[in-house]
Amino acid sequence: MIREKSEYRTLVFDCDGVVLDSNRLKTDAFFKAALPYGEDLARELVNYHRNNGGISRYRKFDYFLSHLVPEGTRGPSRDELLADYAKQVFEGLLSCDLVPGLSQLKESMPDCRWLIVSGSDQEELRDVFEKRQLLPFFEGGIFGSPDSKDQILAREISCGNILKPALFLGDSRYDHEAARNADLDFVFISQWTEFRQWPDYCRLNNITTHPVLPW
């Protein structure tokens, strides 16, 4: 269950799959970046990425190189993988669809602080949101990796940037876990998620779901 929107002092948004329709382009970017290691390993990385939505690219490529790529296999370094991935993603983020209803929801919540807490690279996100003229929506700030969502939420609550009651809007298991750890209400946004087990997960955990933004 969630509260009436007038009760919330803060809204926390994940970015990919919630504010921007960017999940697919990031999945494709992981696959293409890993292709020098072969299609099979690239598909394994994609599967790991999909099963661990909301976790930073840094941790995903670290896992890829340390757990999926056989020892002694030659291919791009961690920094090269990250650079290739970032180059592919940045252009897509500038043109992918924005969630409908964002302006109307903002206008209906004039006293509520909004912020982004994402697994995406923080500086990249801030650049994208500036270029897309989205910064005014999120006066609470744009936050991302290399800090984890748990770290960001704990820090922003501690410094008073996130005021409760607060609601986290996310599209992954990790989003829900991070919200629960921080004692935030949570709504699962389903329209663009790549978390294939979300209906069962949300039912088992009694999570409110919406295709896009609530209210």
C-alpha positions as CSV (number, residue, x, y, z in Angstrom):
1,M,0.0,0.0,0.0
2,I,1.1,3.6,-0.6
3,R,-0.1,6.8,1.0
4,E,-2.0,9.7,-0.6
5,K,0.5,11.7,-2.7
6,S,-0.1,14.8,-0.6
7,E,1.5,13.0,2.4
8,Y,4.9,12.5,0.7
9,R,7.7,14.9,1.4
10,T,10.1,13.2,-1.0
11,L,9.9,11.1,-4.1
12,V,12.9,9.1,-5.1
13,F,13.1,7.9,-8.7
14,D,15.2,5.2,-10.3
15,C,16.2,6.4,-13.8
16,D,16.4,3.6,-16.3
17,G,13.0,2.0,-16.9
18,V,11.2,4.6,-14.6
19,V,12.0,8.1,-15.9
20,L,13.7,7.1,-19.2
21,D,12.9,4.2,-21.5
22,S,16.6,3.2,-21.5
23,N,16.7,-0.4,-20.2
24,R,16.9,-2.0,-23.7
25,L,19.7,0.3,-24.9
26,K,21.8,-0.5,-21.9
27,T,21.3,-4.2,-22.3
28,D,22.4,-3.9,-26.0
29,A,25.4,-1.8,-24.9
30,F,26.5,-4.5,-22.4
31,F,26.2,-7.1,-25.2
32,K,28.2,-5.1,-27.7
33,A,30.9,-4.1,-25.3
34,A,31.5,-7.7,-24.3
35,L,31.4,-9.1,-27.9
36,P,35.2,-9.2,-28.3
37,Y,35.0,-12.0,-25.8
38,G,32.6,-13.9,-28.0
39,E,28.8,-14.1,-28.3
40,D,28.4,-16.7,-25.6
41,L,30.1,-14.7,-22.9
42,A,28.4,-11.5,-24.1
43,R,25.0,-13.3,-23.6
44,E,26.1,-14.4,-20.1
45,L,26.9,-10.8,-19.2
46,V,23.4,-9.7,-20.5
47,N,21.8,-12.4,-18.3
48,Y,23.7,-11.3,-15.3
49,H,22.8,-7.6,-16.0
50,R,19.1,-8.5,-16.3
51,N,19.1,-10.5,-13.1
52,N,20.8,-7.7,-11.2
53,G,19.0,-4.6,-12.3
54,G,19.9,-1.4,-10.5
55,I,23.5,-2.4,-9.8
56,S,26.2,-0.3,-11.3
57,R,28.0,-1.1,-14.5
58,Y,31.3,-1.1,-12.5
59,R,30.2,-4.1,-10.5
60,K,28.7,-5.8,-13.5
61,F,31.9,-5.6,-15.6
62,D,34.0,-6.6,-12.5
63,Y,31.8,-9.7,-12.1
64,F,32.1,-10.4,-15.9
65,L,35.9,-10.3,-15.8
66,S,36.3,-12.2,-12.5
67,H,33.6,-14.8,-12.7
68,L,32.5,-15.3,-16.3
69,V,35.6,-14.8,-18.5
70,P,37.9,-17.8,-18.2
71,E,41.3,-17.1,-16.8
72,G,43.9,-16.3,-19.5
73,T,41.2,-15.2,-22.1
74,R,42.4,-12.2,-24.0
75,G,40.1,-9.2,-24.5
76,P,39.3,-5.6,-23.6
77,S,40.3,-4.4,-20.1
78,R,37.8,-3.2,-17.5
79,D,38.5,0.4,-18.5
80,E,38.1,-0.3,-22.2
81,L,34.8,-2.2,-21.5
82,L,33.5,0.8,-19.5
83,A,34.5,3.3,-22.1
84,D,32.9,1.4,-24.9
85,Y,29.7,0.9,-22.9
86,A,29.5,4.6,-21.9
87,K,30.0,5.8,-25.5
88,Q,27.1,3.6,-26.7
89,V,24.8,4.5,-23.8
90,F,25.3,8.3,-23.8
91,E,23.8,9.0,-27.2
92,G,20.9,6.7,-26.5
93,L,20.0,8.5,-23.3
94,L,19.8,11.8,-25.1
95,S,17.0,10.5,-27.4
96,C,15.1,7.7,-25.6
97,D,11.5,8.2,-24.5
98,L,10.7,10.1,-21.3
99,V,8.0,8.7,-19.0
100,P,4.6,10.3,-19.8
101,G,3.0,12.4,-17.1
102,L,6.1,13.7,-15.4
103,S,5.3,17.4,-15.7
104,Q,1.7,16.9,-14.6
105,L,2.8,14.9,-11.5
106,K,5.3,17.5,-10.6
107,E,2.7,20.3,-10.8
108,S,0.4,18.3,-8.5
109,M,3.1,17.9,-5.8
110,P,4.5,21.4,-5.4
111,D,5.8,20.8,-1.8
112,C,7.4,17.4,-2.5
113,R,11.2,17.2,-3.1
114,W,12.2,14.9,-6.0
115,L,15.6,13.2,-6.6
116,I,17.1,10.5,-8.8
117,V,18.9,7.5,-7.2
118,S,20.2,5.3,-10.0
119,G,22.7,2.6,-10.6
120,S,23.9,4.6,-13.7
121,D,27.1,6.7,-13.6
122,Q,26.4,9.9,-11.7
123,E,28.3,12.3,-13.9
124,E,26.9,10.8,-17.0
125,L,23.3,11.1,-15.7
126,R,23.8,14.7,-14.6
127,D,25.1,15.6,-18.1
128,V,22.1,13.8,-19.8
129,F,19.6,15.4,-17.5
130,E,21.1,18.8,-18.1
131,K,21.0,18.4,-21.8
132,R,17.5,17.1,-21.8
133,Q,16.4,20.0,-19.5
134,L,15.2,17.7,-16.8
135,L,17.2,19.1,-13.9
136,P,14.4,21.4,-12.6
137,F,12.2,18.4,-11.9
138,F,14.8,16.9,-9.5
139,E,15.7,19.7,-7.1
140,G,16.9,17.1,-4.6
141,G,19.7,16.1,-6.9
142,I,20.8,13.4,-9.4
143,F,22.8,10.6,-7.7
144,G,24.3,7.4,-9.1
145,S,27.3,5.1,-9.2
146,P,30.0,4.5,-8.2
147,D,28.1,4.8,-4.9
148,S,25.4,2.1,-4.4
149,K,21.8,3.0,-3.9
150,D,22.0,1.8,-0.3
151,Q,24.9,4.2,0.3
152,I,23.2,7.1,-1.5
153,L,19.9,6.6,0.4
154,A,21.6,6.4,3.8
155,R,23.6,9.5,3.1
156,E,20.8,11.6,1.8
157,I,18.5,10.6,4.7
158,S,21.2,11.4,7.2
159,C,21.9,14.9,5.7
160,G,18.2,15.7,5.6
161,N,17.9,15.7,1.8
162,I,15.4,12.8,1.9
163,L,12.5,13.7,4.2
164,K,10.1,11.1,5.3
165,P,7.5,9.9,4.5
166,A,9.2,9.2,1.2
167,L,8.3,7.0,-1.8
168,F,10.8,5.2,-4.0
169,L,9.7,4.5,-7.6
170,G,11.7,1.6,-9.1
171,D,11.7,-1.3,-11.5
172,S,14.0,-3.9,-10.1
173,R,14.4,-6.2,-7.1
174,Y,17.3,-4.2,-5.9
175,D,15.2,-1.0,-6.0
176,H,12.7,-2.6,-3.6
177,E,15.5,-4.0,-1.4
178,A,17.2,-0.6,-1.2
179,A,13.8,1.1,-0.4
180,R,13.0,-1.4,2.3
181,N,16.5,-1.1,3.9
182,A,16.0,2.7,4.0
183,D,12.4,2.4,5.4
184,L,10.9,4.1,2.3
185,D,7.5,3.2,0.7
186,F,7.9,1.6,-2.7
187,V,6.0,1.3,-5.9
188,F,7.2,-1.0,-8.7
189,I,7.0,0.6,-12.2
190,S,6.5,-2.2,-14.7
191,Q,6.1,-0.8,-18.2
192,W,9.8,-0.9,-19.2
193,T,11.3,-3.3,-16.6
194,E,13.6,-6.1,-17.7
195,F,13.0,-8.0,-14.4
196,R,11.1,-10.9,-15.8
197,Q,9.9,-12.3,-12.5
198,W,8.4,-9.1,-11.3
199,P,4.8,-10.2,-11.2
200,D,5.6,-13.1,-8.8
201,Y,8.1,-11.1,-6.8
202,C,5.6,-8.2,-6.3
203,R,2.8,-10.5,-5.4
204,L,4.9,-12.4,-2.9
205,N,6.2,-9.2,-1.3
206,N,2.8,-7.4,-1.4
207,I,4.3,-4.6,-3.5
208,T,2.0,-2.0,-5.2
209,T,2.6,-1.9,-9.0
210,H,1.9,0.7,-11.7
211,P,2.7,0.5,-15.4
212,V,4.2,4.0,-15.3
213,L,3.8,6.8,-12.7
214,P,1.2,6.4,-9.9
215,W,-1.7,8.9,-9.5
